[in-house]
Amino acid sequence: MSSNFYEAELRERLQIAFASCRVKEVGDSAPFFAQLMKTYPVRGSKIDWSRVPDSIERFEEEVERQAKLFMQFFSELIQRFHLAGDVTYVGDSATDFALAGSLEHITEVLPELLTIPQHHYLIGAEFSWCMCLTMEGDMGFGFRPSLTRIA
């Protein structure tokens, strides 16, 4: 299992969640990003939330506040849309693995995940929804635009 600094650090911080199988490593992040790009409209390498019907966006310029406000955004949308089930987490550069767990367990480890300097994506089962926080402080959430887009 090759690893870079951020992956090694994250594995160490999530050791208890891994040992208890609450959070699992589910392979490389590349296939998840490939499917995201097929499922959601993109601009460059990011989801184009303006083209996702009824998407919700927020922005926080202050880096020190981004993780806290994203956690609030995440919690608010879980409650508003009654999100549940399994979730996959992928980061887009500093870590190359995907992590999965129940929404509850991913929520528990999300503060640790957000310490890594990269874009963060949380994906619902079968790409039914996606939520992200970019390094620039952009937050986005939306449901899969079309069931026919999944290959």
C-alpha positions in Angstrom: 0.0 0.0 0.0 2.0 3.0 -1.2 1.3 6.3 0.5 2.2 9.9 0.4 2.6 12.2 3.5 -1.0 13.2 3.6 -2.3 9.7 3.2 0.0 8.3 5.9 -1.1 11.1 8.2 -4.7 10.5 7.5 -4.4 6.8 8.0 -2.8 7.4 11.4 -5.5 9.8 12.5 -8.3 7.5 11.3 -6.7 4.3 12.7 -9.6 3.7 15.2 -12.3 4.2 12.5 -10.4 1.8 10.2 -9.8 -0.8 12.9 -13.5 -0.8 13.8 -14.5 -0.9 10.1 -16.7 2.2 10.5 -14.7 3.7 7.6 -13.0 1.6 4.9 -10.6 2.4 2.2 -12.3 1.4 -1.1 -9.6 1.8 -3.7 -8.2 4.5 -5.8 -10.1 7.8 -6.2 -9.6 8.0 -10.0 -12.6 5.8 -10.9 -14.9 7.8 -8.6 -13.8 11.0 -10.2 -14.2 9.5 -13.7 -17.8 8.6 -12.8 -18.5 12.0 -11.2 -17.4 13.6 -14.5 -19.8 11.4 -16.4 -22.7 12.0 -14.0 -22.4 15.7 -13.3 -21.8 18.6 -15.6 -18.2 19.9 -15.3 -16.3 23.1 -16.0 -12.6 22.3 -16.1 -12.0 19.8 -13.3 -14.9 20.8 -11.1 -18.6 20.2 -11.0 -20.4 23.1 -12.7 -23.1 23.6 -10.0 -24.8 26.3 -12.1 -25.8 23.5 -14.5 -27.0 21.1 -11.7 -30.8 21.7 -11.3 -31.7 23.1 -7.8 -28.1 22.9 -6.6 -27.1 24.8 -3.5 -23.9 26.8 -3.3 -22.1 28.7 -0.6 -18.7 30.4 -0.4 -16.3 31.2 2.5 -13.2 33.3 1.7 -11.6 32.9 5.1 -9.5 29.7 5.0 -9.7 29.4 8.8 -13.5 29.3 8.7 -14.0 27.0 5.7 -14.0 23.6 7.4 -16.3 24.7 10.2 -18.8 26.3 7.8 -18.6 23.3 5.5 -19.5 21.0 8.4 -22.5 23.3 9.1 -23.5 23.2 5.4 -23.1 19.4 5.4 -25.2 19.0 8.5 -27.9 21.4 7.3 -28.3 19.5 4.0 -28.3 16.1 5.6 -31.3 17.3 7.7 -33.0 19.3 4.9 -32.9 16.4 2.4 -33.0 13.5 4.8 -29.8 12.1 3.4 -28.8 8.7 4.7 -27.0 5.5 3.8 -23.4 5.0 2.6 -21.2 7.8 1.5 -17.9 7.8 -0.4 -15.2 10.5 0.3 -12.6 11.4 -2.3 -10.0 14.2 -2.3 -8.7 15.4 -5.6 -4.9 15.7 -5.2 -3.2 15.2 -1.9 -4.8 11.8 -1.3 -5.4 9.2 -4.0 -7.7 6.8 -2.1 -11.4 6.7 -1.6 -13.0 6.2 1.7 -16.5 4.9 2.4 -18.8 4.5 5.4 -22.2 5.3 6.6 -23.2 8.9 6.6 -22.9 8.9 10.4 -19.4 7.5 10.4 -18.1 9.7 7.6 -19.6 12.7 9.5 -17.5 11.6 12.5 -14.2 11.7 10.5 -15.0 14.6 8.3 -13.2 17.2 10.5 -10.0 15.1 10.0 -10.5 14.8 6.3 -11.0 18.5 5.9 -7.5 19.2 7.3 -6.0 17.9 4.1 -5.3 20.8 1.6 -7.4 19.6 -1.4 -10.9 19.7 -2.9 -13.2 17.4 -0.9 -16.1 15.4 -2.4 -18.7 13.4 -0.6 -20.8 11.2 -2.9 -24.1 9.5 -2.1 -24.9 5.9 -3.1 -24.9 5.4 -6.9 -23.8 9.1 -7.3 -27.3 10.1 -6.3 -26.0 13.3 -4.7 -22.6 15.0 -4.3 -21.3 17.7 -2.0 -18.0 19.4 -2.2 -15.6 21.9 -0.6 -12.9 23.4 -2.8 -9.6 24.8 -1.6 -10.9 28.2 -2.7 -13.8 28.0 -0.2 -16.6 27.1 -2.7 -19.2 24.7 -1.3 -21.7 22.9 -3.6 -24.4 20.3 -3.3 -26.7 18.8 -5.8 -28.6 15.7 -6.8 -27.6 13.7 -9.9 -29.1 15.6 -12.8 -30.2 12.6 -14.8 -30.6 9.0 -14.2 -29.6 8.3 -17.8 -26.2 9.9 -17.5 -24.7 7.0 -15.4 -22.9 4.6 -17.6 
